[in-house]
Amino acid sequence: MPKYQPDLPDWINETKANFPGLFRDIAPCNFDVGEGWRAIIEGLCHDLTAMNIPGLRAFQIKQKFGGLRIYLEHTDEQAVYDRIDQAEALAAMTCEQCGSPTTKNSGQFSLTLCPSCLRKRREVRHEEG
């Protein structure tokens, strides 16, 4: 029986196609963030690719506790980790859904959403609930 393969948003498929070396063999479930962080991730991917580090590959990109988390294999280069820290810091000030400037929201789950996206999320959850 084949493994479940979730449908990825178009922007994630495009990002993977634009940086095939960095995303070779990444499982669909291991690339899961909102489109608001797209520019941050694509900028990071561009910079990491330009570093030309043999074997460098992302194995997980996700939101955790309201922050961007990026996990890589095959590097111990401090410049890579410094650049990841920059991307994660920028994401902490950017709405994960729409890309607007914001701050992390506390509550049952920590999220980085602007007031408008947070309100929409609460409305949807209320309707589902």
Secondary structure, DSSP 8 states (H G I E B T S, - for coil): ---------HHHHHHHHHSTTTTTT--GGGEE--GGGHHHHHHHHHHHHHT--TT-EEEEEEEETTEEEEEEES---HHHHHHHHHHHHHHTTB-TTT--B--EE-SSS-EE--HHHHHHHHHHHHHH-
